[in-house]
Amino acid sequence: MDRLAEKVVVISGAARGQGEAEARLFVAEGARVLLGDVLDAEGEAVAASLGERAAYAHLDVSSEADWGAAVALALDRFGRIDALVNNAGVMQVAPIASCSKRDFERVLEVNLVGAFLGIRAVMDPMSAGGGGSIVNVSSVSGYASVPGQAAYSASKFGLRGLTKTAAVELGSLGIRVNSIHPGVIETPMIQAPELSDVDWEGIVGNLPLGRSGQPEDIARMALFLCSDEASYSTGAEFLADGGLLASP
Ligand SMILES: NC(=O)c1ccc[n+]([C@@H]2O[C@H](COP(=O)([O-])OP(=O)(O)OC[C@H]3O[C@@H](n4cnc5c(N)ncnc54)[C@H](O)[C@@H]3O)[C@@H](O)[C@H]2O)c1
């Protein structure tokens, strides 16, 4: 399959979970992929398993310098950048009363500022190559929240505004910008110790589709948005939540 033939895609947070699934699917669909993450050993291993069509860069998305180096590596290795998936994210669970200012800021720095820096880092090379696609990974937490998610939910709501502003600013450069909103997806993020008392089976069992999402469910949506198949979509929000937000 060649749905991303000739395209070069940068994916943040690609060492595991949804980002890894996207890297694997995109390479299988003909893309060359620059994987970025802070988990260097895991990221290097994923890239190595994908062969010559993949490369890894240490990329803390909250660092402008790291973005500069990752974009430079993508251009050096692959010659162009056609798509960016701002996938990197951190979850934090803390009631507002016990959430420190620093902890709140750190979630925003990674989940929201990181995506902003990524957009800024790729827009010139993307525009020089004739345009492209940017996908920001938000969440169902960008529409509604639960106790303990002040920072996480604020970051994911924020991504919706960032996506729309980027879409209206970059459309004339031929760059489309959309957001993805996953529901409960089986990745290390939901296996974190602070979420150990969440009844995931009960939650997903009540969904219209009656199951949790797999990383590949989201990777296929990201694939569509990065490909030319999504040529008339920009500033839009794409849910993949098994019907979670449609349920009472
Ligand atoms: N798993 C879910 O249920 C779910 C639901 C909705 C949205 N999301 C979002 O999907 C995205 C992918 O998450 P996942 O489910 O694959 O979780 P994950 O924890 O498996 O993957 C997140 C990746 O981001 C990386 N990362 C963390 N901080 C980083 C930083 N500063 N710079 C670069 N990389 C960093 C991690 O090392 C990890 O590889 C996240 O944005 C997350 O918020 C997840």
The ligand as an ORCA input file, in Angstrom:
! r2SCAN-3c Opt
* xyz 0 1
  N      -4.203      6.409     25.676
  C      -5.333      7.109     25.713
  O      -6.361      6.612     26.212
  C      -5.406      8.496     25.121
  C      -6.669      9.078     24.978
  C      -6.770     10.340     24.405
  C      -5.634     11.007     23.992
  N      -4.401     10.428     24.163
  C      -3.244     11.171     23.670
  O      -2.591     10.405     22.674
  C      -1.214     10.789     22.614
  C      -0.342      9.535     22.633
  O      -0.454      8.928     23.895
  P      -0.394      7.325     24.116
  O      -1.736      6.888     24.464
  O       0.299      6.693     22.978
  O       0.488      7.290     25.457
  P       2.001      6.854     25.743
  O       2.268      7.317     27.123
  O       2.179      5.435     25.416
  O       2.839      7.680     24.667
  C       3.178      9.024     24.844
  C       4.571      9.228     24.282
  O       4.911     10.620     24.431
  C       6.237     10.673     24.901
  N       6.537     11.918     25.579
  C       6.186     12.304     26.835
  N       6.713     13.511     27.114
  C       7.400     13.896     26.014
  C       8.156     15.043     25.679
  N       8.340     16.054     26.558
  N       8.721     15.118     24.457
  C       8.558     14.099     23.572
  N       7.869     12.976     23.830
  C       7.294     12.885     25.043
  C       6.369      9.484     25.833
  O       7.726      9.155     26.100
  C       5.620      8.411     25.052
  O       6.458      7.717     24.161
  C      -0.993     11.715     23.792
  O      -1.015     13.055     23.335
  C      -2.180     11.450     24.699
  O      -2.486     12.542     25.522
  C      -4.268      9.192     24.713
*
